């Protein structure tokens, strides 16, 4: 039988590792859901209709659907990066 190496634990050894591997992805996911909901509400207020959900959405042409998708994805990505960066700085302090 082989002897297990005690240095190869699944549980991270320090607080910063735990926070980085659990908290930061959680914040990124939560900010994505919150931002998506905010975008949908804003779109409904401005356009008085639901935002496009698929390429075959009957109320919008393909250009509109693609522009909406690109704009919301880019903004959501930037917010996730900023949230992760802010939390990473707080963890390192």
C-alpha positions as a Python dict, from the first residue, in 0.01 Angstrom:
ca = {
    (1, 'X'): (0, 0, 0),
    (2, 'X'): (120, 347, -79),
    (3, 'X'): (149, 611, 186),
    (4, 'X'): (-51, 932, 123),
    (5, 'X'): (140, 1256, 116),
    (6, 'X'): (1, 1490, 383),
    (7, 'X'): (89, 1797, 173),
    (8, 'X'): (-168, 1716, -96),
    (9, 'X'): (-483, 1807, 95),
    (10, 'X'): (-803, 1895, -86),
    (11, 'X'): (-875, 2168, 169),
    (12, 'X'): (-671, 2485, 117),
    (13, 'X'): (-436, 2566, 402),
    (14, 'X'): (-492, 2937, 441),
    (15, 'X'): (-788, 3173, 459),
    (16, 'X'): (-693, 3360, 143),
    (17, 'X'): (-702, 3041, -66),
    (18, 'X'): (-1043, 2949, 67),
    (19, 'X'): (-1182, 3294, 2),
    (20, 'X'): (-1028, 3311, -344),
    (21, 'X'): (-1159, 2972, -450),
    (22, 'X'): (-1509, 2999, -300),
    (23, 'X'): (-1607, 3361, -241),
    (24, 'X'): (-1483, 3520, -562),
    (25, 'X'): (-1662, 3281, -800),
    (26, 'X'): (-1976, 3317, -587),
    (27, 'X'): (-1962, 3694, -615),
    (28, 'X'): (-1910, 3672, -989),
    (29, 'X'): (-2212, 3444, -1030),
    (30, 'X'): (-2433, 3657, -804),
    (31, 'X'): (-2337, 3976, -985),
    (32, 'X'): (-2419, 3813, -1319),
    (33, 'X'): (-2769, 3718, -1205),
    (34, 'X'): (-2834, 4059, -1050),
    (35, 'X'): (-2705, 4242, -1355),
    (36, 'X'): (-2911, 4027, -1593),
    (37, 'X'): (-3224, 4108, -1394),
    (38, 'X'): (-3134, 4479, -1392),
    (39, 'X'): (-3082, 4476, -1771),
    (40, 'X'): (-3417, 4304, -1827),
    (41, 'X'): (-3603, 4553, -1605),
    (42, 'X'): (-3432, 4848, -1775),
    (43, 'X'): (-3515, 4714, -2119),
    (44, 'X'): (-3880, 4664, -2022),
    (45, 'X'): (-3903, 5020, -1885),
    (46, 'X'): (-3748, 5179, -2193),
    (47, 'X'): (-3893, 4964, -2473),
    (48, 'X'): (-4223, 4863, -2304),
    (49, 'X'): (-4164, 4500, -2405),
    (50, 'X'): (-3959, 4202, -2299),
    (51, 'X'): (-3594, 4188, -2408),
    (52, 'X'): (-3503, 3939, -2680),
    (53, 'X'): (-3441, 3591, -2543),
    (54, 'X'): (-3366, 3400, -2864),
    (55, 'X'): (-3258, 3470, -3221),
    (56, 'X'): (-3608, 3378, -3337),
    (57, 'X'): (-3780, 3636, -3115),
    (58, 'X'): (-4076, 3760, -3321),
    (59, 'X'): (-4069, 4124, -3210),
    (60, 'X'): (-3705, 4194, -3303),
    (61, 'X'): (-3483, 4152, -3605),
    (62, 'X'): (-3154, 3963, -3592),
    (63, 'X'): (-2945, 4281, -3569),
    (64, 'X'): (-3135, 4399, -3262),
    (65, 'X'): (-3100, 4061, -3089),
    (66, 'X'): (-2726, 4042, -3162),
    (67, 'X'): (-2662, 4399, -3044),
    (68, 'X'): (-2858, 4337, -2722),
    (69, 'X'): (-2663, 4017, -2657),
    (70, 'X'): (-2323, 4175, -2721),
    (71, 'X'): (-2399, 4485, -2512),
    (72, 'X'): (-2532, 4297, -2211),
    (73, 'X'): (-2256, 4036, -2225),
    (74, 'X'): (-1982, 4299, -2240),
    (75, 'X'): (-2127, 4497, -1950),
    (76, 'X'): (-2184, 4184, -1742),
    (77, 'X'): (-1827, 4072, -1806),
    (78, 'X'): (-1687, 4408, -1698),
    (79, 'X'): (-1894, 4408, -1378),
    (80, 'X'): (-1782, 4055, -1293),
    (81, 'X'): (-1418, 4156, -1343),
    (82, 'X'): (-1460, 4466, -1127),
    (83, 'X'): (-1640, 4273, -851),
    (84, 'X'): (-1373, 4004, -850),
    (85, 'X'): (-1094, 4265, -846),
    (86, 'X'): (-1253, 4458, -557),
    (87, 'X'): (-1302, 4145, -350),
    (88, 'X'): (-952, 4020, -426),
    (89, 'X'): (-809, 4348, -295),
    (90, 'X'): (-1022, 4321, 21),
    (91, 'X'): (-908, 3963, 78),
    (92, 'X'): (-541, 4058, 42),
    (93, 'X'): (-571, 4337, 300),
}
